[in-house]
Amino acid sequence: MKKTTKPNLLRQNFRLVKRLYPTLSERNLRVLRELTGSFHLSLFHGEILLTGENWYITHAGLLKIALRRRCRGIRTALQERQCDALAGRWVFKATVYKGSDSKGFVGFGDADPSNVSPLVRGAEMRVAETRAVNRALRKAYGIGLCSVEELGSFSAPTPPSYPKQAAPVSGNGNGSSHSQPRLRDQLCLLIRQFNLDPTLVKAYAADYCGTEALKEASRDLVESFIFHISKAAKEDRDALICKLNSYALSVEVKP
């Protein structure tokens, strides 16, 4: 596969951001240029995100930087004394090792129902671990840009010009239909429209359906997931990105 060069990536980022945010300020365009040049981050792949008037890096973007710079490893540890399972409060410590002789860069992350979006309610433990890893990675690689997962309840993003997506309707399995697309096509369309990572979407879908792989899920469960993720993307895309990024570590360690 042909590797995207920085000039090509910059053009790709600019084309996409001007399509999604046609009234974007010169300041934000300048920041996007700096982020692309310094960290080689892709807007299309969800590695950076515009929320309100500010740019944020995502968990996927931080992992991309760590992989590119040959990160030696990441260790996480639950801070049990600071946790309260009944209240849904979790605290993690993450340590990033840049090389074999690295002493480690430490970051802490916490999450509870008061500082996460309703979309990820019930997944506070994973959010806390993701936040800890993000902070440790930002320290290790000198990234002053805050990650979107570290935000509190995730404010709504600047509305992009996405086309409206109709809620999925039941049909006759994955067979052909002249009026409605197949479930797989509906999901692919959602991924393209809302700029989602397909690998993380599949991991989320399998978890949502309670199966090892999405292909093992029943049609009703897949329909339910498509409706769920479509609604989530429209109502709070930032929180959905956070939810998807919480699966990034588990995806990375799969053989």
C-alpha positions as CSV (number, residue, x, y, z in Angstrom):
1,M,0.0,0.0,0.0
2,K,1.3,3.4,-1.0
3,K,2.4,5.4,2.0
4,T,0.8,8.9,2.4
5,T,3.5,11.6,2.3
6,K,3.2,14.7,4.5
7,P,2.4,17.0,1.5
8,N,-0.3,14.6,0.3
9,L,-1.7,14.2,3.9
10,L,-1.8,18.0,4.3
11,R,-3.8,18.3,1.1
12,Q,-6.1,15.5,2.2
13,N,-6.7,17.1,5.6
14,F,-7.4,20.5,4.1
15,R,-9.8,19.1,1.5
16,L,-11.7,17.3,4.2
17,V,-11.8,20.1,6.8
18,K,-13.0,22.6,4.2
19,R,-15.8,20.3,3.2
20,L,-16.9,19.5,6.7
21,Y,-16.3,23.0,8.2
22,P,-16.6,25.6,5.3
23,T,-16.4,28.5,7.7
24,L,-13.3,27.4,9.6
25,S,-11.1,30.3,10.8
26,E,-7.6,30.9,9.4
27,R,-6.3,30.2,12.9
28,N,-7.7,26.7,13.0
29,L,-6.4,26.1,9.4
30,R,-2.9,27.2,10.6
31,V,-3.1,24.8,13.6
32,L,-4.2,22.0,11.4
33,R,-1.2,22.6,9.2
34,E,1.1,22.5,12.2
35,L,-0.4,19.3,13.5
36,T,-0.1,17.6,10.2
37,G,3.5,18.7,9.8
38,S,4.6,17.9,13.3
39,F,2.8,14.6,14.0
40,H,1.6,13.4,10.6
41,L,-2.0,13.0,11.9
42,S,-5.0,12.2,9.6
43,L,-8.4,13.9,10.0
44,F,-10.0,11.2,7.8
45,H,-8.8,8.4,10.1
46,G,-10.0,10.3,13.2
47,E,-6.6,10.9,14.7
48,I,-7.4,14.6,15.3
49,L,-10.8,16.2,16.0
50,L,-12.2,19.7,15.9
51,T,-14.5,20.4,18.9
52,G,-15.9,23.9,19.1
53,E,-13.0,26.2,18.2
54,N,-10.2,23.9,19.3
55,W,-8.3,20.9,17.9
56,Y,-7.8,17.8,20.0
57,I,-5.8,14.6,19.4
58,T,-7.6,11.3,19.8
59,H,-6.5,8.0,21.4
60,A,-6.1,6.6,17.9
61,G,-3.8,9.5,17.0
62,L,-1.6,9.0,20.1
63,L,-1.3,5.3,19.4
64,K,-0.3,6.0,15.8
65,I,2.5,8.3,17.1
66,A,3.6,5.7,19.6
67,L,3.7,3.0,16.9
68,R,5.6,5.2,14.5
69,R,8.2,6.1,17.1
70,R,8.6,2.5,18.1
71,C,7.2,2.7,21.6
72,R,8.5,-0.2,23.7
73,G,5.4,-0.8,25.7
74,I,2.5,0.6,27.8
75,R,1.6,-0.7,31.3
76,T,-1.6,0.2,33.1
77,A,-2.6,-0.5,36.7
78,L,-5.9,0.1,38.5
79,Q,-5.5,2.4,41.5
80,E,-7.8,0.4,43.8
81,R,-7.6,2.8,46.8
82,Q,-9.0,5.6,44.8
83,C,-11.8,3.6,43.1
84,D,-15.4,3.1,44.1
85,A,-17.1,0.4,42.1
86,L,-20.5,1.1,43.5
87,A,-20.2,4.8,42.5
88,G,-18.7,3.9,39.1
89,R,-15.5,5.8,39.9
90,W,-12.3,4.4,38.5
91,V,-8.7,5.6,38.5
92,F,-5.8,4.2,36.4
93,K,-2.1,4.7,36.3
94,A,-0.4,4.3,32.9
95,T,3.3,4.1,32.2
96,V,4.8,4.5,28.7
97,Y,8.2,3.1,28.0
98,K,9.8,4.7,24.9
99,G,12.7,2.3,24.8
100,S,14.4,-0.6,26.5
101,D,16.3,1.7,28.8
102,S,13.3,4.1,29.5
103,K,12.3,4.7,33.1
104,G,8.8,5.4,32.0
105,F,6.5,8.3,31.6
106,V,3.5,8.2,34.0
107,G,0.0,9.5,33.5
108,F,-3.2,9.1,35.6
109,G,-6.8,9.0,34.4
110,D,-10.1,9.0,36.2
111,A,-13.7,8.6,35.2
112,D,-17.1,8.5,36.9
113,P,-20.7,9.1,35.8
114,S,-20.3,12.9,36.4
115,N,-17.5,13.4,33.9
116,V,-18.4,11.0,31.0
117,S,-21.0,11.3,28.3
118,P,-24.3,9.3,28.7
119,L,-23.2,7.4,25.6
120,V,-20.3,5.7,27.5
121,R,-22.2,5.4,30.8
122,G,-21.3,2.0,32.3
123,A,-17.9,2.0,30.6
124,E,-16.2,4.3,33.1
125,M,-13.4,1.8,33.8
126,R,-12.3,1.7,30.1
127,V,-12.6,5.5,29.8
128,A,-10.4,5.9,32.9
129,E,-7.7,3.6,31.5
130,T,-7.8,5.3,28.1
131,R,-7.4,8.7,29.7
132,A,-4.4,7.5,31.7
133,V,-2.8,6.0,28.6
134,N,-3.4,9.3,26.7
135,R,-1.8,11.4,29.4
136,A,1.2,9.1,29.6
137,L,1.7,9.1,25.8
138,R,1.4,12.9,25.7
139,K,4.1,13.2,28.3
140,A,6.3,10.7,26.6
141,Y,6.2,12.3,23.2
142,G,5.9,16.0,24.2
143,I,2.4,16.5,22.9
144,G,0.8,19.6,24.6
145,L,-2.5,19.1,22.7
146,C,-5.2,17.7,25.0
147,S,-6.8,14.5,23.9
148,V,-10.6,14.4,23.3
149,E,-11.0,11.5,25.6
150,E,-9.6,13.6,28.5
151,L,-12.5,16.1,28.2
152,G,-15.2,16.0,30.8
153,S,-18.7,15.2,29.4
154,F,-17.6,15.9,25.8
155,S,-19.1,19.1,24.4
156,A,-20.8,18.9,21.1
157,P,-18.6,19.3,18.0
158,T,-18.9,22.0,15.4
159,P,-21.7,20.6,13.2
160,P,-20.1,19.2,10.0
161,S,-22.1,19.1,6.8
162,Y,-22.8,15.4,6.9
163,P,-25.8,14.2,4.9
164,K,-28.7,12.9,7.0
165,Q,-28.9,9.2,7.6
166,A,-32.2,7.4,7.7
167,A,-32.8,4.9,10.5
168,P,-32.4,1.3,9.3
169,V,-35.5,-0.7,8.6
170,S,-36.1,-4.4,8.6
171,G,-35.8,-6.4,5.4
172,N,-35.3,-9.9,4.2
173,G,-31.9,-10.7,5.6
174,N,-28.8,-9.7,3.7
175,G,-30.5,-10.6,0.4
176,S,-30.9,-8.1,-2.4
177,S,-33.5,-5.4,-2.2
178,H,-34.3,-2.7,-4.7
179,S,-35.4,-0.2,-2.1
180,Q,-33.1,-0.8,0.9
181,P,-29.4,-1.5,1.2
182,R,-28.0,-4.5,2.9
183,L,-27.0,-4.2,6.6
184,R,-23.3,-4.4,5.7
185,D,-23.8,-1.5,3.2
186,Q,-25.7,0.5,5.8
187,L,-22.9,0.1,8.3
188,C,-20.2,1.0,5.7
189,L,-22.2,4.1,4.8
190,L,-22.3,5.2,8.4
191,I,-18.6,4.7,8.7
192,R,-17.9,6.9,5.7
193,Q,-20.4,9.6,6.6
194,F,-19.2,10.0,10.1
195,N,-15.5,9.4,9.6
196,L,-15.3,6.4,11.9
197,D,-12.5,3.8,12.2
198,P,-14.0,0.6,10.7
199,T,-11.8,-1.7,12.8
200,L,-13.0,-0.1,16.0
201,V,-16.6,0.0,14.8
202,K,-16.4,-3.8,14.2
203,A,-14.9,-4.3,17.7
204,Y,-17.7,-2.2,19.3
205,A,-20.4,-4.0,17.2
206,A,-19.2,-7.4,18.4
207,D,-19.1,-6.3,22.0
208,Y,-22.6,-4.7,21.6
209,C,-24.0,-7.9,20.1
210,G,-22.2,-10.1,22.6
211,T,-20.4,-12.2,20.0
212,E,-16.7,-12.9,19.2
213,A,-17.1,-11.4,15.7
214,L,-19.7,-9.3,14.1
215,K,-20.5,-11.9,11.5
216,E,-21.7,-14.2,14.2
217,A,-24.4,-11.8,15.4
218,S,-28.0,-12.2,14.4
219,R,-29.7,-9.8,11.9
220,D,-31.8,-8.2,14.6
221,L,-28.8,-7.5,16.8
222,V,-26.9,-5.9,13.8
223,E,-29.9,-3.8,12.9
224,S,-30.1,-2.6,16.6
225,F,-26.4,-1.8,16.6
226,I,-26.7,0.2,13.3
227,F,-29.6,2.2,14.7
228,H,-27.7,2.8,17.9
229,I,-24.5,4.0,16.3
230,S,-26.3,6.2,13.8
231,K,-28.2,7.9,16.6
232,A,-25.0,8.2,18.7
233,A,-23.1,9.7,15.8
234,K,-25.7,12.4,15.2
235,E,-26.3,13.3,18.9
236,D,-22.7,13.3,20.2
237,R,-20.0,12.3,17.8
238,D,-17.2,13.2,20.3
239,A,-18.5,10.7,22.8
240,L,-18.9,8.1,20.1
241,I,-15.3,8.6,19.1
242,C,-14.3,8.1,22.7
243,K,-16.3,5.0,23.0
244,L,-14.7,3.6,19.8
245,N,-11.2,4.5,21.0
246,S,-11.8,2.6,24.2
247,Y,-11.5,-0.5,22.1
248,A,-8.2,0.5,20.5
249,L,-6.0,-1.2,23.0
250,S,-7.8,-4.5,22.8
251,V,-7.6,-4.3,19.0
252,E,-3.9,-3.6,19.1
253,V,-3.1,-6.7,21.2
254,K,-5.0,-9.2,19.1
255,P,-2.7,-11.5,17.1
